[in-house]
């Protein structure tokens, strides 16, 4: 009991009258440290010393001392806390924060840190208040932790399931003490003070944490941080009128991002692409350095960033060379080239099309042999040129069609007709292709095997945009089977909605993808039933549109395509959702909002429906607001991340998805569809109308005659 009373009295001393802004604080650590800079901005006179002992010795009685390991994530061997140092600090009633110590009395501190990725900070105390409660989560990216055994824990590091809280607690997962009380000091076994550089999040929660730590050390339990900074932020806040030029500016920045990120492979560093991009299972590597030349598109364009954020705030790159990305990026560049009158963008667009259809292996070999059953198909990627996803083929095709229209060229008409028909003749009697096909199987079985088989696969994510391609080509050729099989597939899919849909990572993804073929079906056959189908899909999706314009993610009923997260060890083991449960205010720009923007715009202009137009405008404004703004990270400035928490107005979500987590970017799927649709909204033009003048009809009819014999 006496020990408890003494400890309580010490806490009173800690949070009593202490340093105020303008008074001195004592600091051991690097002057470039985020905490040091923050303290200076907050108005404190921060005195730096060359050793922990010197800082403690110089500190006046009752003052605050920060001892920060220099050079994180390397362990600072000079950051040694001795029993004598603690004794002196206690005698002087100093308020200590000790971070990343090489030695500390009573702790068995290892010489090297453990580097983590998917683990997050988990709050294990109520000391931070209601805004950061027990089991709350903190994103401490690429955390390097010195593992020790400790008690009086405030925060631990662990791999857990959840968005804002550890939904299954700390069971079945390894736990590392991260922040704890020891010998009247706050002790952190990682670089918590790396919060700005490491882009820790969510920002509001990290700010609560540091308000508590600073309040403890400066002696003011009501301390409020006034000068918080972030290196990566949304372009605009949630509210307030957007400037009249906001959308056009988002197009400019969105197009410029392709160059800023150095995603165009250049001959001078082609070896890097070959080194990291040849592995189709995990084609990741370090960021492309700022010293690297920006290519002209003739060697293709990389995918973008992975969701791995390093301790220095940079992100890994995905070096994969995918067909869909080439087609989609060519579309965005051509669209931006027209609206911005930029010939360089147009040239790069044309080069990407050349790369897709001629220079790479994605349309080579059997795929370019008229006698082969695989003729016309487009390979998934240079490393997987014999794999065919209908969805990926459809986006490569649609992108190339739009790029051709913007560039006023018919150079690729025959290739595009062959690509559509290559997919169509491997589509079953009911209009479904399934998730993927392999070149070897197609050659072995022959295309009539697929064309005549019975298959029902109600998954709009995989199927529906290829239906859109069939409808588009039907409008140019009048080839009846294109319309007939598509209508049957759409009818079966609408009858199966929603309970029999394979909903993947989100039901909203499926709805967003289904809207496009329904809108184009109305273009071709404006019937009551077709309008009813379209309106049901749009209305159900917009039931989840927030006032800010974001479309919220929704987990479907029953079992989805990917592993359900039933225990902490499941986190990060499969593709999956950004949310844990329905109702979390999180939107997805990889699978939902990007495709929804394009599809809604097509539906609005196909029908003239004012509800659709208003929803499109709100979604466009939302995407304009959340586009990334960063001076420090130019490879991110102008991008869109996959995840955005519109409740917190921050880039935050579950990062469980293997490969496509919360902070990934994608030159194709995300960037290209958003930039292109922003252009089309700006010009009040639909994709359908943009390509209405295509002269592909005669060429496509000849292709159909040859390929469907």
C-alpha positions as CSV (number, residue, x, y, z in Angstrom):
1,X,0.0,0.0,0.0
2,X,2.8,2.4,0.9
3,X,4.4,1.7,-2.5
4,X,1.1,2.5,-4.3
5,X,0.8,5.8,-2.4
6,X,4.3,6.8,-3.3
7,X,3.6,5.9,-7.0
8,X,0.4,7.9,-7.0
9,X,2.2,10.9,-5.5
10,X,4.8,10.7,-8.3
11,X,2.0,10.7,-10.9
12,X,0.6,13.8,-9.3
13,X,4.0,15.4,-9.6
14,X,4.3,14.3,-13.2
15,X,1.1,16.0,-14.3
16,X,1.3,19.0,-12.0
17,X,2.6,22.4,-12.8
18,X,5.5,22.0,-15.3
19,X,7.1,23.6,-18.3
20,X,4.9,26.0,-20.4
21,X,5.5,27.1,-23.9
22,X,8.6,29.3,-24.0
23,X,10.3,27.4,-21.1
24,X,13.1,24.9,-21.5
25,X,13.0,21.2,-22.3
26,X,16.0,19.0,-22.4
27,X,16.7,16.7,-25.3
28,X,19.1,14.0,-26.3
29,X,18.6,13.0,-30.0
30,X,18.9,14.2,-33.6
31,X,17.8,17.7,-34.4
32,X,16.1,16.3,-37.5
33,X,13.8,14.1,-35.3
34,X,10.1,14.7,-35.8
35,X,9.6,15.2,-32.1
36,X,12.3,17.8,-31.8
37,X,10.8,19.8,-34.7
38,X,7.4,19.6,-33.2
39,X,8.6,20.8,-29.8
40,X,10.2,23.8,-31.5
41,X,7.0,24.6,-33.4
42,X,5.1,24.4,-30.2
43,X,7.2,27.2,-28.8
44,X,9.5,25.4,-26.4
45,X,13.2,26.2,-25.9
46,X,14.6,22.8,-26.6
47,X,18.2,22.3,-25.4
48,X,20.1,19.4,-27.0
49,X,22.9,17.5,-25.3
50,X,25.4,14.9,-26.5
51,X,24.4,12.1,-24.2
52,X,21.4,11.0,-22.1
53,X,23.5,11.6,-18.9
54,X,24.4,15.2,-20.0
55,X,20.7,16.0,-20.7
56,X,19.7,14.7,-17.2
57,X,22.5,16.5,-15.5
58,X,21.7,19.8,-17.2
59,X,18.0,19.6,-16.5
60,X,16.6,21.8,-13.7
61,X,14.5,20.1,-11.0
62,X,11.0,19.3,-12.0
63,X,11.6,19.8,-15.8
64,X,11.0,17.5,-18.8
65,X,13.6,15.4,-20.5
66,X,13.4,13.6,-23.8
67,X,15.9,10.9,-24.5
68,X,15.6,9.7,-28.1
69,X,17.7,7.1,-29.8
70,X,19.6,8.8,-32.7
71,X,19.4,7.3,-36.2
72,X,16.3,5.1,-35.9
73,X,15.9,2.3,-37.0
74,X,19.5,1.7,-36.2
75,X,20.1,1.1,-32.5
76,X,21.9,4.1,-31.0
77,X,24.6,2.4,-28.8
78,X,25.1,5.7,-27.0
79,X,21.5,5.7,-25.8
80,X,22.3,4.0,-22.6
81,X,20.1,4.5,-19.5
82,X,22.1,3.6,-16.3
83,X,20.9,3.1,-12.8
84,X,22.8,6.3,-11.8
85,X,21.0,8.3,-14.5
86,X,17.6,7.1,-13.2
87,X,18.5,7.8,-9.6
88,X,19.6,11.4,-10.5
89,X,16.4,11.9,-12.5
90,X,14.3,10.8,-9.7
91,X,16.1,13.0,-7.2
92,X,15.5,16.0,-9.4
93,X,11.8,14.9,-10.0
94,X,12.5,15.0,-13.8
95,X,9.7,13.8,-16.2
96,X,11.4,11.4,-18.6
97,X,10.5,10.0,-21.9
98,X,13.0,7.4,-23.1
99,X,12.8,6.0,-26.6
100,X,14.6,3.1,-28.3
101,X,17.3,2.6,-25.5
102,X,20.3,0.4,-26.1
103,X,20.2,-0.5,-22.4
104,X,17.8,0.2,-19.6
105,X,18.0,-1.1,-16.0
106,X,16.1,-4.3,-15.5
107,X,15.4,-4.8,-19.2
108,X,17.1,-7.4,-21.3
109,X,17.5,-5.3,-24.5
110,X,18.8,-7.1,-27.6
111,X,21.5,-5.6,-29.8
112,X,19.3,-5.6,-32.9
113,X,15.6,-4.7,-33.5
114,X,12.9,-6.9,-35.0
115,X,11.5,-5.4,-38.2
116,X,7.8,-5.8,-38.7
117,X,5.2,-5.0,-41.4
118,X,1.6,-6.0,-40.8
119,X,1.8,-5.5,-37.0
120,X,0.1,-2.5,-35.5
121,X,0.2,-0.7,-32.2
122,X,-2.6,-1.9,-29.8
123,X,-3.6,0.2,-26.9
124,X,-3.7,-1.8,-23.6
125,X,-4.6,1.0,-21.2
126,X,-7.3,3.7,-20.7
127,X,-4.8,6.5,-20.0
128,X,-5.3,8.1,-23.5
129,X,-9.0,8.7,-23.0
130,X,-12.0,8.0,-25.0
131,X,-10.5,9.0,-28.3
132,X,-7.9,6.3,-28.1
133,X,-9.4,3.6,-25.9
134,X,-8.1,0.2,-24.9
135,X,-7.7,-2.2,-27.9
136,X,-7.5,0.9,-30.2
137,X,-5.1,0.6,-33.1
138,X,-2.2,2.7,-34.4
139,X,-0.4,2.3,-37.7
140,X,3.3,2.4,-36.9
141,X,4.6,1.6,-40.3
142,X,7.6,-0.7,-40.8
143,X,8.0,-0.8,-37.1
144,X,11.4,-1.7,-35.7
145,X,11.0,-2.9,-32.1
146,X,13.5,-3.9,-29.5
147,X,11.7,-6.9,-27.9
148,X,11.8,-6.9,-24.1
149,X,9.6,-8.3,-21.3
150,X,7.8,-5.5,-19.4
151,X,4.7,-4.7,-17.4
152,X,2.7,-1.5,-16.8
153,X,2.0,-1.6,-20.6
154,X,0.3,1.2,-22.4
155,X,0.8,0.1,-26.0
156,X,1.9,-3.2,-27.5
157,X,2.8,-4.2,-31.1
158,X,0.9,-7.2,-32.6
159,X,-0.7,-8.6,-35.8
160,X,-4.4,-8.3,-35.1
161,X,-7.7,-8.2,-37.1
162,X,-9.7,-5.0,-37.2
163,X,-9.8,-1.4,-38.4
164,X,-10.0,0.8,-35.4
165,X,-9.7,-1.8,-32.7
166,X,-8.3,-5.3,-32.2
167,X,-11.5,-7.2,-32.7
168,X,-10.2,-10.5,-31.3
169,X,-8.0,-9.0,-28.6
170,X,-4.5,-10.2,-28.3
171,X,-5.1,-13.9,-28.5
172,X,-3.2,-16.2,-30.9
173,X,-0.7,-13.4,-31.8
174,X,2.8,-12.5,-30.7
175,X,3.0,-9.3,-28.6
176,X,5.8,-6.9,-28.3
177,X,5.8,-4.3,-25.5
178,X,5.9,-0.9,-27.2
179,X,5.2,1.8,-24.6
180,X,5.2,1.3,-20.9
181,X,5.9,2.8,-17.4
182,X,9.1,1.9,-15.7
183,X,11.0,3.7,-12.9
184,X,8.8,6.8,-13.2
185,X,9.7,7.1,-16.9
186,X,7.7,6.5,-20.1
187,X,9.7,4.0,-22.1
188,X,9.2,3.2,-25.8
189,X,10.9,0.3,-27.5
190,X,10.4,1.7,-31.0
191,X,10.7,5.1,-32.8
192,X,7.4,6.6,-31.9
193,X,9.0,10.0,-32.4
194,X,9.2,9.1,-36.1
195,X,5.5,9.8,-36.5
196,X,5.6,12.4,-39.3
197,X,8.4,10.9,-41.3
198,X,7.0,7.3,-41.0
199,X,3.5,8.6,-41.8
200,X,1.9,6.9,-38.7
201,X,-1.8,6.8,-38.6
202,X,-4.6,7.5,-38.3
203,X,-3.4,11.0,-37.8
204,X,-6.0,11.9,-35.1
205,X,-5.1,8.9,-33.0
206,X,-1.3,9.5,-33.3
207,X,-2.0,13.1,-32.3
208,X,-3.9,11.9,-29.2
209,X,-0.9,9.6,-28.3
210,X,1.6,12.4,-28.5
211,X,-0.6,14.9,-26.7
212,X,-0.6,12.4,-23.8
213,X,3.2,11.8,-23.9
214,X,4.0,15.6,-24.2
215,X,1.5,16.4,-21.5
216,X,3.2,14.0,-19.2
217,X,6.7,15.3,-20.0
218,X,5.9,19.0,-20.0
219,X,3.7,18.6,-16.9
220,X,0.4,19.7,-18.4
221,X,-2.3,17.0,-18.5
222,X,-4.5,19.3,-20.7
223,X,-1.7,19.8,-23.3
224,X,-3.0,20.3,-26.8
225,X,-0.8,20.1,-29.9
226,X,-1.3,23.2,-32.0
227,X,1.2,22.8,-34.9
228,X,0.8,19.2,-36.1
229,X,2.1,18.5,-39.6
230,X,1.7,15.6,-42.1
231,X,3.8,14.9,-45.1
232,X,0.9,13.3,-47.0
233,X,-2.6,14.8,-46.9
234,X,-5.8,15.0,-48.9
235,X,-6.0,17.9,-51.4
236,X,-9.0,19.5,-49.6
237,X,-11.0,19.1,-46.4
238,X,-14.4,17.5,-46.1
239,X,-16.3,20.8,-46.2
240,X,-16.1,24.1,-47.9
241,X,-16.7,25.0,-51.5
242,X,-14.2,23.7,-54.0
243,X,-12.5,26.2,-56.3
244,X,-14.0,26.4,-59.7
245,X,-10.7,24.9,-61.1
246,X,-10.6,22.0,-58.7
247,X,-11.6,19.2,-61.0
248,X,-9.3,20.5,-63.8
249,X,-6.5,20.7,-61.4
250,X,-7.1,17.2,-60.2
251,X,-6.8,16.1,-63.9
252,X,-3.5,18.0,-64.2
253,X,-2.0,16.5,-61.0
254,X,-3.4,13.1,-61.8
255,X,-1.8,13.0,-65.2
256,X,1.5,14.5,-63.9
257,X,1.7,11.8,-61.3
258,X,2.5,9.2,-64.0
259,X,5.8,11.1,-64.6
260,X,6.4,12.1,-61.0
261,X,6.3,8.5,-60.0
262,X,8.8,7.5,-62.8
263,X,6.5,4.6,-63.7
264,X,7.4,4.7,-67.4
265,X,10.3,2.3,-67.8
266,X,13.4,3.8,-69.4
267,X,16.1,1.9,-71.2
268,X,18.7,3.1,-68.7
269,X,17.1,1.2,-65.9
270,X,15.3,-1.6,-67.8
271,X,17.4,-4.0,-65.8
272,X,15.7,-3.0,-62.6
273,X,12.3,-3.8,-64.1
274,X,13.6,-7.2,-65.4
275,X,15.1,-7.9,-61.9
276,X,12.0,-7.1,-59.9
277,X,9.2,-7.5,-62.4
278,X,9.9,-11.0,-63.7
279,X,8.4,-12.6,-60.7
280,X,4.6,-12.8,-61.2
281,X,4.0,-13.9,-57.7
282,X,5.6,-10.9,-55.9
283,X,6.9,-8.4,-58.4
284,X,7.9,-5.8,-55.8
285,X,11.1,-3.7,-55.3
286,X,12.4,-0.4,-54.0
287,X,11.1,2.9,-55.2
288,X,12.4,4.1,-58.5
289,X,15.0,6.7,-57.6
290,X,14.7,10.4,-58.4
291,X,17.9,10.0,-60.4
292,X,16.2,7.6,-62.9
293,X,15.1,8.9,-66.3
294,X,11.4,8.9,-67.1
295,X,10.6,6.7,-70.1
296,X,8.4,7.6,-73.0
297,X,6.0,4.7,-72.8
298,X,7.7,2.6,-75.4
299,X,8.9,0.1,-72.7
300,X,5.6,0.1,-70.8
301,X,4.4,1.5,-67.5
302,X,4.7,-0.1,-64.1
303,X,1.7,-0.8,-61.8
304,X,2.4,1.7,-59.0
305,X,3.1,1.4,-55.2
306,X,2.5,-1.5,-52.9
307,X,0.9,-0.8,-49.5
308,X,4.2,-1.1,-47.6
309,X,5.2,2.2,-46.1
310,X,8.8,2.2,-45.0
311,X,10.0,3.9,-41.8
312,X,11.2,6.8,-43.9
313,X,7.8,7.3,-45.5
314,X,8.6,5.9,-48.9
315,X,6.7,3.0,-50.4
316,X,7.7,-0.1,-52.4
317,X,6.9,-0.2,-56.1
318,X,5.2,-2.9,-58.0
319,X,7.4,-3.6,-61.1
320,X,4.8,-5.9,-62.8
321,X,4.0,-5.1,-66.4
322,X,0.3,-5.8,-66.9
323,X,-1.8,-5.6,-70.0
324,X,-4.8,-3.9,-68.4
325,X,-2.6,-1.2,-67.0
326,X,-1.1,-0.4,-70.4
327,X,-4.5,0.0,-72.0
328,X,-6.0,2.0,-69.1
329,X,-3.0,4.3,-68.7
330,X,-3.0,5.0,-72.5
331,X,-6.6,6.1,-72.1
332,X,-5.9,8.4,-69.2
333,X,-2.9,10.0,-70.9
334,X,-4.8,10.5,-74.2
335,X,-7.8,12.0,-72.3
336,X,-5.5,14.4,-70.4
337,X,-3.6,15.1,-73.5
338,X,-6.7,16.4,-75.2
339,X,-8.2,18.4,-72.4
340,X,-4.8,19.9,-71.4
341,X,-3.5,20.2,-75.0
342,X,-0.4,18.3,-74.1
343,X,1.3,16.4,-77.0
344,X,3.7,14.6,-74.7
345,X,0.8,12.8,-73.0
346,X,-0.6,11.8,-76.4
347,X,2.7,10.4,-77.6
348,X,3.1,8.3,-74.5
349,X,-0.4,7.0,-74.9
350,X,0.4,5.9,-78.4
351,X,3.6,4.3,-77.3
352,X,1.8,2.3,-74.6
353,X,-0.6,0.9,-77.2
354,X,2.3,-0.1,-79.4
355,X,3.9,-1.8,-76.5
356,X,0.7,-3.6,-75.6
357,X,-0.1,-5.0,-79.0
358,X,3.3,-5.3,-80.6
359,X,6.5,-4.8,-78.6
360,X,5.7,-6.9,-75.6
361,X,4.8,-10.6,-75.5
362,X,1.2,-9.9,-74.3
363,X,-0.2,-10.4,-77.8
364,X,2.6,-12.6,-79.2
365,X,2.9,-16.3,-80.0
366,X,-0.3,-18.3,-80.1
367,X,-2.2,-15.1,-79.3
368,X,-1.1,-13.7,-82.6
369,X,-1.5,-16.9,-84.7
370,X,-4.8,-16.8,-86.6
371,X,-5.0,-20.6,-86.6
372,X,-4.7,-20.8,-82.8
373,X,-7.8,-21.0,-80.5
374,X,-6.0,-18.4,-78.3
375,X,-5.9,-15.9,-81.2
376,X,-6.8,-12.4,-80.2
377,X,-6.5,-12.8,-76.5
378,X,-4.3,-10.5,-74.5
379,X,-1.9,-12.0,-71.9
380,X,-2.4,-11.0,-68.3
381,X,1.2,-9.7,-67.9
382,X,4.6,-10.1,-69.5
383,X,5.4,-12.6,-66.8
384,X,2.1,-14.4,-67.2
385,X,1.4,-14.0,-70.9
386,X,-0.5,-17.3,-71.1
387,X,-3.1,-16.4,-68.5
388,X,-6.3,-14.6,-69.4
389,X,-8.7,-12.9,-67.0
390,X,-11.8,-11.6,-68.8
391,X,-12.0,-8.6,-66.5
392,X,-8.4,-7.6,-67.2
393,X,-8.8,-8.1,-70.9
394,X,-12.0,-6.0,-70.8
395,X,-10.2,-3.0,-69.2
396,X,-7.2,-3.2,-71.5
397,X,-9.7,-3.2,-74.4
398,X,-11.9,-0.4,-73.2
399,X,-8.8,1.7,-72.4
400,X,-7.4,1.1,-75.9
401,X,-10.7,1.9,-77.5
402,X,-10.9,5.2,-75.6
403,X,-7.3,6.1,-76.3
404,X,-7.8,5.4,-80.0
405,X,-10.8,7.8,-80.0
406,X,-8.9,10.6,-78.2
407,X,-5.9,10.1,-80.5
408,X,-8.1,9.9,-83.7
409,X,-6.5,6.7,-84.8
410,X,-7.8,3.5,-86.3
411,X,-4.5,1.7,-86.1
412,X,-5.6,-0.7,-83.5
413,X,-9.1,-1.4,-84.7
414,X,-8.4,-4.9,-86.0
415,X,-6.4,-5.8,-82.8
416,X,-9.3,-4.6,-80.7
417,X,-11.9,-6.5,-82.6
418,X,-9.8,-9.6,-82.4
419,X,-9.4,-9.2,-78.7
420,X,-13.1,-8.8,-78.1
421,X,-13.9,-11.8,-80.3
422,X,-11.1,-13.9,-78.8
423,X,-12.9,-13.4,-75.5
424,X,-16.3,-13.9,-76.9
425,X,-15.6,-17.2,-78.6
426,X,-14.3,-18.5,-75.2
427,X,-17.5,-17.4,-73.5
428,X,-20.1,-20.1,-72.7
429,X,-23.7,-20.4,-73.9
430,X,-25.1,-18.4,-71.0
431,X,-22.6,-15.6,-71.6
432,X,-20.1,-16.4,-68.8
433,X,-16.3,-17.0,-69.0
434,X,-15.4,-17.7,-65.4
435,X,-12.5,-16.1,-63.5
436,X,-9.6,-17.1,-65.7
437,X,-8.5,-19.3,-68.6
438,X,-5.0,-20.6,-69.5
439,X,-3.5,-20.7,-73.0
440,X,-2.4,-24.3,-72.8
441,X,-6.0,-25.4,-71.9
442,X,-7.5,-23.3,-74.7
443,X,-5.1,-24.8,-77.3
444,X,-5.8,-28.3,-76.0
445,X,-9.6,-28.0,-75.9
446,X,-10.2,-25.6,-78.8
447,X,-12.3,-22.5,-78.6
448,X,-15.7,-24.3,-79.5
449,X,-15.3,-26.3,-76.3
450,X,-15.7,-23.0,-74.3
451,X,-18.2,-21.4,-76.6
452,X,-20.6,-24.4,-76.3
453,X,-20.2,-25.2,-72.6
454,X,-22.8,-24.5,-69.9
455,X,-21.5,-22.1,-67.3
456,X,-23.1,-19.7,-64.8
457,X,-20.9,-17.4,-62.8
458,X,-22.7,-14.5,-61.3
459,X,-19.8,-12.3,-60.4
460,X,-19.9,-8.8,-62.1
461,X,-16.3,-8.1,-61.0
462,X,-15.0,-10.8,-63.3
463,X,-17.7,-10.8,-66.0
464,X,-19.6,-7.6,-66.5
465,X,-17.1,-5.3,-68.2
466,X,-16.5,-7.9,-70.9
467,X,-20.3,-7.8,-71.4
468,X,-19.8,-4.1,-71.9
469,X,-17.2,-4.8,-74.6
470,X,-19.7,-7.2,-76.4
471,X,-22.4,-4.6,-76.3
472,X,-20.1,-1.9,-77.6
473,X,-19.0,-4.1,-80.5
474,X,-22.6,-5.1,-81.2
475,X,-23.4,-1.4,-81.7
476,X,-20.7,-1.3,-84.4
477,X,-21.4,-4.6,-86.2
478,X,-24.9,-5.7,-85.4
479,X,-23.5,-9.3,-84.8
480,X,-26.6,-10.7,-83.0
481,X,-24.9,-13.4,-80.7
482,X,-22.9,-10.6,-79.0
483,X,-26.2,-9.0,-77.8
484,X,-28.1,-12.3,-77.2
485,X,-25.5,-14.0,-74.9
486,X,-24.9,-10.7,-73.0
487,X,-28.6,-10.2,-72.4
488,X,-28.9,-13.8,-71.1
489,X,-26.0,-13.4,-68.8
490,X,-27.3,-10.1,-67.4
491,X,-30.7,-11.6,-66.9
492,X,-29.3,-14.6,-65.0
493,X,-27.1,-12.3,-62.9
494,X,-29.9,-9.9,-62.0
495,X,-32.1,-12.9,-61.0
496,X,-29.3,-14.1,-58.7
497,X,-28.9,-10.6,-57.1
498,X,-27.9,-10.2,-54.3
499,X,-27.7,-13.4,-52.3
500,X,-26.1,-15.6,-55.0
501,X,-23.5,-13.2,-56.1
502,X,-19.9,-14.0,-55.4
503,X,-19.2,-10.7,-53.7
504,X,-15.4,-10.8,-53.4
505,X,-14.0,-8.1,-51.1
506,X,-17.1,-6.0,-51.3
507,X,-20.7,-6.0,-52.5
508,X,-20.2,-2.4,-53.6
509,X,-17.5,-3.5,-56.0
510,X,-19.9,-5.8,-57.7
511,X,-22.7,-3.2,-58.0
512,X,-20.2,-0.6,-59.3
513,X,-19.1,-3.0,-62.0
514,X,-22.6,-4.1,-63.0
515,X,-23.8,-0.6,-63.7
516,X,-21.8,-0.2,-66.9
517,X,-23.3,-3.0,-69.0
518,X,-26.7,-2.1,-67.8
519,X,-26.3,1.5,-68.9
520,X,-25.1,0.4,-72.3
521,X,-27.9,-2.1,-72.6
522,X,-30.3,0.8,-72.1
523,X,-28.5,2.6,-74.9
524,X,-29.2,-0.3,-77.2
525,X,-32.6,-1.4,-75.9
526,X,-34.3,1.2,-73.9
527,X,-37.0,-1.0,-72.3
528,X,-38.8,-0.8,-69.0
529,X,-37.1,-3.9,-67.7
530,X,-33.6,-2.7,-68.6
531,X,-34.2,0.7,-67.0
532,X,-35.5,-1.1,-63.9
533,X,-32.4,-3.3,-63.7
534,X,-30.2,-0.3,-64.0
535,X,-32.1,1.8,-61.4
536,X,-32.1,-1.1,-58.9
537,X,-28.3,-1.4,-59.2
538,X,-27.7,2.4,-59.0
539,X,-30.2,2.9,-56.2
540,X,-28.8,0.1,-54.1
541,X,-25.2,1.3,-54.5
542,X,-26.2,4.9,-53.7
543,X,-27.9,3.8,-50.5
544,X,-24.3,3.7,-49.2
545,X,-23.2,7.1,-50.6
546,X,-22.3,9.5,-47.8
547,X,-23.1,13.3,-48.0
548,X,-19.4,13.9,-48.8
549,X,-19.8,11.8,-51.9
550,X,-17.9,8.7,-50.8
551,X,-19.5,5.3,-51.4
552,X,-19.0,3.1,-48.4
553,X,-17.8,-0.4,-48.5
554,X,-20.2,-3.3,-47.7
555,X,-19.5,-6.9,-46.9
556,X,-22.0,-9.2,-48.6
557,X,-24.1,-11.9,-47.0
558,X,-22.7,-15.4,-46.8
559,X,-19.1,-16.4,-47.7
560,X,-17.1,-14.1,-49.9
561,X,-14.5,-15.1,-52.4
562,X,-11.6,-14.5,-50.0
563,X,-10.7,-15.9,-46.6
564,X,-12.9,-14.7,-43.7
565,X,-10.8,-13.2,-40.9
566,X,-11.8,-15.4,-38.0
567,X,-8.6,-15.1,-36.0
568,X,-5.6,-12.8,-35.8
569,X,-3.3,-15.1,-37.7
570,X,-5.6,-14.6,-40.8
571,X,-4.6,-11.0,-41.1
572,X,-2.7,-10.3,-44.3
573,X,-3.0,-13.9,-45.5
574,X,-5.3,-13.3,-48.5
575,X,-6.9,-10.7,-50.6
576,X,-9.7,-9.1,-48.7
577,X,-11.8,-6.1,-47.7
578,X,-10.7,-2.8,-46.2
579,X,-13.4,-3.1,-43.5
580,X,-14.0,-5.7,-40.7
581,X,-17.7,-5.1,-40.4
582,X,-20.4,-3.1,-42.2
583,X,-20.9,0.5,-41.1
584,X,-17.3,1.5,-41.0
585,X,-16.9,4.8,-42.8
586,X,-14.4,3.6,-45.4
587,X,-14.3,3.8,-49.1
588,X,-12.2,2.0,-51.7
589,X,-10.7,3.6,-54.8
590,X,-9.3,0.3,-56.2
591,X,-12.5,-1.7,-56.6
592,X,-15.5,0.6,-56.0
593,X,-15.4,4.4,-56.2
594,X,-13.1,4.5,-59.2
595,X,-15.3,2.2,-61.3
596,X,-18.5,3.7,-59.8
597,X,-17.5,7.1,-61.0
598,X,-17.1,5.9,-64.6
599,X,-20.2,3.7,-64.5
600,X,-22.5,6.3,-62.9
601,X,-21.4,8.9,-65.5
602,X,-22.2,6.5,-68.3
603,X,-25.6,5.8,-66.7
604,X,-26.4,9.5,-66.1
605,X,-25.7,10.4,-69.8
606,X,-27.4,7.3,-71.1
607,X,-30.6,8.0,-69.2
608,X,-30.6,11.8,-68.4
609,X,-31.6,10.8,-64.8
610,X,-30.9,13.7,-62.5
611,X,-30.4,11.5,-59.5
612,X,-27.5,9.7,-61.3
613,X,-26.1,13.1,-62.4
614,X,-26.1,14.5,-58.8
615,X,-24.5,11.3,-57.4
616,X,-21.8,11.4,-60.1
617,X,-21.1,15.1,-59.2
618,X,-20.8,14.3,-55.5
619,X,-18.5,11.4,-56.1
620,X,-16.4,13.4,-58.4
621,X,-16.0,16.2,-55.8
622,X,-15.1,13.6,-53.1
623,X,-12.4,12.1,-55.3
624,X,-11.1,15.7,-56.1
625,X,-10.9,16.3,-52.3
626,X,-9.0,13.2,-51.3
627,X,-6.4,13.2,-54.1
628,X,-3.0,13.0,-52.4
629,X,-1.1,16.2,-51.8
630,X,2.6,15.9,-50.8
631,X,5.6,18.2,-51.3
632,X,8.0,15.7,-49.7
633,X,6.9,12.6,-51.6
634,X,6.5,13.7,-55.2
635,X,5.9,10.1,-56.3
636,X,2.6,10.3,-54.3
637,X,1.5,13.8,-55.1
638,X,-1.5,13.6,-57.3
639,X,-2.3,9.9,-56.7
640,X,-5.2,8.2,-55.1
641,X,-4.6,5.6,-52.5
642,X,-6.9,2.5,-52.3
643,X,-8.4,3.4,-48.9
644,X,-9.9,6.5,-47.4
645,X,-11.7,6.8,-44.1
646,X,-14.2,9.6,-44.7
647,X,-15.2,9.7,-41.0
648,X,-11.7,10.5,-39.9
649,X,-10.9,12.2,-43.3
650,X,-7.7,10.3,-43.4
651,X,-6.0,7.5,-45.4
652,X,-6.9,4.6,-43.0
653,X,-8.4,1.1,-43.2
654,X,-7.6,-2.5,-42.6
655,X,-4.4,-3.3,-44.4
656,X,-5.1,-7.0,-44.5
657,X,-5.3,-7.4,-48.2
658,X,-2.3,-9.4,-49.5
659,X,-0.7,-7.2,-52.2
660,X,-3.5,-4.6,-52.5
661,X,-3.6,-3.0,-49.1
662,X,-4.9,0.4,-47.9
663,X,-2.0,2.6,-49.2
664,X,-1.4,1.0,-52.6
665,X,-1.6,3.1,-55.8
666,X,-2.3,1.7,-59.3
667,X,-1.5,3.5,-62.5
668,X,-4.3,1.5,-64.2
669,X,-7.3,0.5,-62.1
670,X,-7.3,3.5,-59.7
671,X,-5.5,6.4,-61.4
672,X,-6.6,5.9,-65.0
673,X,-10.3,5.5,-64.5
674,X,-10.5,8.4,-62.1
675,X,-8.5,10.8,-64.3
676,X,-10.4,9.7,-67.5
677,X,-13.8,10.1,-66.0
678,X,-12.9,13.5,-64.5
679,X,-12.0,14.5,-68.0
680,X,-15.3,13.2,-69.4
681,X,-17.3,14.9,-66.6
682,X,-15.3,18.1,-67.3
683,X,-16.3,17.9,-71.0
684,X,-19.8,16.5,-70.4
685,X,-19.1,13.6,-72.6
686,X,-19.6,9.9,-72.1
687,X,-17.3,7.0,-73.2
688,X,-20.2,5.9,-75.4
689,X,-20.4,9.2,-77.2
690,X,-16.7,9.6,-77.4
691,X,-16.4,6.4,-79.3
692,X,-19.6,6.7,-81.3
693,X,-17.8,7.7,-84.4
694,X,-15.5,4.7,-84.4
695,X,-15.2,3.2,-87.9
696,X,-14.3,-0.3,-86.5
697,X,-17.5,-1.8,-88.0
698,X,-16.3,-3.1,-91.4
699,X,-13.0,-4.3,-89.9
700,X,-14.7,-6.0,-87.0
701,X,-17.2,-7.7,-89.3
702,X,-14.4,-9.2,-91.3
703,X,-12.7,-10.4,-88.0
704,X,-16.0,-12.0,-86.9
705,X,-16.4,-13.7,-90.2
706,X,-12.9,-15.2,-89.9
707,X,-12.8,-16.0,-86.2
708,X,-16.3,-17.5,-85.7
709,X,-16.0,-20.0,-88.6
